[in-house]
Amino acid sequence: MPLKNLIQRGLLLVVFCQFLLIANAQQILTLESALEIARNNSPDIRRSLLNLERSEQSLIAQNAALKSNFSLSVTPMSYDQRRQFDLYNSQWYTSKTTQPSSTFTITQPFLPTDATISLINRFGWQNNYVEKFNGSETNKAFYNNLSLSIAQPLFTYNRTKLQIKELELVLENAQLNYAMQKLNNEKQVTQFFYDVYLAQMNLTISQDEFKNTQKSYEITQNKVTAGISAKEELYQAELNFATAKSSLQNAQVSLDNLKDQFKQYIGMDIMEEITVMTDVALSPVIVDVKKAIEFGLTSRMELRQREIDIETSQFDMIRTKSLNEFRGDVNLSLGISGDNEKLKDVYDNPTNNPRVSVSFNLPLYDWGEKKARIKAQEAVIETQKLSQTEEKKQITLDIRRIYRSLQNLVNQIDIAAQSEKNAQLTYEINLERYANGDLTSMDMNLFQNQLSQKKMSYAQALIDYKIELLNLKIQSLYDFEKNEAIVPQNIIQKK
């Protein structure tokens, strides 16, 4: 074969091998990389972030509303014709009015007193035609009205200040929810990650079990062929082999399903192939339970949320007390108006337009409605305070429970490690006995199952310790592995 053809076939073989490697390539995920992907792509994190953005923009909008508002209203054409009765002259008349106009308004809220200051200028031109029994009249003129008005509520709460404070609390609550969602996301991602890791390990154990069962089946088959064992042993070995094969298939299906759920939660492409890798070796962490409780009661964001609930309930109480309240309103307006057929002479003969009004709302009797609503709101506030107290107790109980669980899991890991070691030695000893014909295939299958169970139990104990350590981090908001607090200091200072 020519050298050129050999080189071409060699290149084709290399390209084909590269294609196979790419097609079968899997992205290897560590716990850190999975958490990073989830922080950027997780639907739960994105929803929480969008809620935070909505709260931020609402507060920005409310603060912007405190600044001067400029508006211009223009009516290019207005025509009105009507037939009316003049009571003074006891006669009917017809009027036709053409009136283009515009209104320019500057409105400025005054936060300290919840007043509203308005500067209004109305400008227009009017053509008025009136037809009476004794003739008709026509009036054409430009007009302009300029006024400065103040509307001030009295004897009531400042609604604008209350609304701003509520929006600030809503924003703070959204910030807390976002921080809590990130912690919860870390917990869920970690749980999914270790579930996939366990499923991978279970698949590996099932593969080893399948190989061992296949080896046992071959040994039994050779014994039966040689006439050393009864044929019933071969039937049992075939059953064990089929069971191991089924367990291997089930382990593969379970792993694939868990991978899909994991990828969906962290926001990865479902079709992308992954495998997880981590070190679950035991690294005992020294935990100071008193320090954990102290940080939990100082830093837990749920406690601040309960305080926000109480403050919000207090705002609702203010609104409740304002029902059927005694309140007043003062409206003051100073203006000047003028009209003339010529635009430049509009203010040749101006007219002052002062206006003052003071009004009061005097509730007389409401049949006990206000009193009952106040009592109902007081019950709501007491409920919120009770929830805060119980939240503190629950935090303490949870941290103490996790601490005890961690201490117990260290012992369980030692026992599980020794049990796995013993099961491995027992299996190897009995495998030799089985090869010598001292054990049946059914007995050998029991030892194989025992070894598989001990391996999974040891891995599960290690992962349980990792999960409980993460739970302690979330409950206390202190990372004992790194010896550092994980809650933002500004949240603690707000408390």
PyMOL commands that set and color helices and strands:
alter all, ss='L'
color gray80, all
select helices_A, chain A and resi 3-23+31-41+43-64+159-226+231-266+289-299+301-321+343-345+369-435+441-476+489-494
alter helices_A, ss='H'
color red, helices_A
select strands_A, chain A and resi 27-29+69-75+79-86+91-98+101-110+115-132+135-154+274-276+327-340+351-352+355-361+478-479+484-485
alter strands_A, ss='S'
color yellow, strands_A
deselect
rebuild
show_as cartoon
